């Protein structure tokens, strides 16, 4: 799809004239590289589709830097109309009383057509209130999947990707017997192996529906199932079935080099793997422990959403609503999904992509959508809404590393991580009570 198809989808719409002073709408974002270029393209397509508004995308650095900049700008009364905030900042944005213009309210008050049921609930659930109203618009959402090296699998006589963690272990042993040094590595260990692991097994990561029920939540990721998984990964670290690669997506290098034959990573990592892998690879759903759950549940998302900030004119908000409506359009969403590897946010965008034959031509790209739409989201699989979650993830990373190094048992490490995380929750609660 991309540029030429997006342009063709806009044929018949009015084009901006150079002599008209369009109302400017500033959009702060954290998309660098090719995705940043795509953001500029999307904004330009909207600007060219009408002559009343001009969206101005501004790259503000990584997620943390963008959110910090927006908070500082709001205090100085120089905030943008739209800001992209990563999913772990959701609770903080909700707590920013008077700073947010909820998307559902904006769209209604601006007279924009807005049907929340047309969006994928597994994606939007992260960003809704207790009544199901969308507070922000999902923009770049992804979920973890399992990538595997088909060439190394074939060499080891393995014909299909593992579906369960028991099969991951057996597959890794076969790979090692064929000369592969590492069975699998991972990116984003807390997100994949605790947050999404818990959702996949429909078990709580935290109390009160993972924080959706209020500020009194406490962490629960030190339960028997999570402890058993981390304990097993600790064993695997010692014998090479698993190889720890760092807190972010550093494991990609081990997968690209074929040191590790499997890689649990974001579905949005697809483009990078396709660009860098010199071998045939496949994409499978995130494994689950057979016998520990009747059937696997949907995983939860990572990524970011677009929040609308207070303090702007009525005319600007009309433009913001118009832009968010444009951004939700099937053609724009399908194009963004196909280009970036992020999930489509609407059923229409998914159907359009499927109808265009994209999934057939790019095997594995539908895996994340299928996984995310497994069953109906529950209190354990809707997402996470936890204060100080950026710091909490840092705590979890530290404690997991003590397991990988053999310095602590899984139970001791997760108990300590829960204790430290609860202290951060109470600190957030006190600041926002």
Secondary structure by P-SEA (a helix, b strand, c coil): ccaaaaaaaacccbbbbcccccbbbbbbbccccaaaaaaaaaaaaaaaacccbbbbbbbcccaaaaaaaaaaaaaacccccbbbbcccaaaaaaacccccccaaaaaaaacccccccccccccccccccccccccccccbbbbbbbbbcaaaaaaaccccccccaaaaaaaaaaaaaaccccccccccccccccaaaaaaaccccccccccccccccccccccaaaaaaaaaaaaaaaaccbbbccccccaaaaaaacccccccccccaaaaaaacccbbbbbbcccccccccccccbbbbcbbbbbbbccccaaaaaaaaaaaaaaacaaaaaaaaaacccccccaaaaaaaaaacccccccccaaaaaaaaccccccccccccccaaaaaaaaaaaaaaaaaaccccaaaaaaaaaaaaaaaaaaaaaacc
